[in-house]
Amino acid sequence: MADTLRDGAGASGRGTAARGRFRPLAGFVAGFIGVLVFHQAMLGLLHLAGLTAGQPWTLRPVPPLGIPAVLSAAFWGGVWGIALAAAERFFPRGAGYWLAAFLFGAVLPTLVAWFVVLPLKGMPAGNGWQPAGMLTGVLVNGAWGLGTAFILSRFSTGRRNLTKAV
């Protein structure tokens, strides 16, 4: 940890070299995994608390291709992960990095879901303006943003540590 702080990395565990590069593949992988782990875990917690009828890790096929819902969500999480990877180099360091990652996930994918995806599926915009449904979107997507940023930071740390060992 002392080496990490000494070489210019912030609290996110990323050095300045990793911070300045756009890594679309890492973003996709981090976003995909972020849905499977963080997004779905938050959905599960909210379901257990009785705040949403949505269930995590569902294998129900979704149109038009009949892909299991969790894999469809993970794919779109990967696409959003590319966007997060492009934006995260502009996030502040330290605790602000984690707050920015949470807010990125809580705001951007949620607004697109409310005003683009749901109407395209014939559902009401804003999830029908039901407070519990709106809160669910913000929390599961915020958890995704936080988890995706954490995974991205691990990719960077591993690469930097590997080069130091050589």
FENLINMO-V13570 format. One record per helix or strand of 3 or more residues. SS is the DSSP state (hx for helix, st for strand). FROM is the first residue (numbers start at 1). LEN is the number of residues. If there is no record, write none. Layout:
# FENLINMO-V13570
SS&FROM&LEN, SS&FROM&LEN
This chain:
# FENLINMO-V13570
hx&2&5, hx&16&4, hx&24&25, hx&69&22, hx&95&26, hx&125&5, hx&131&35
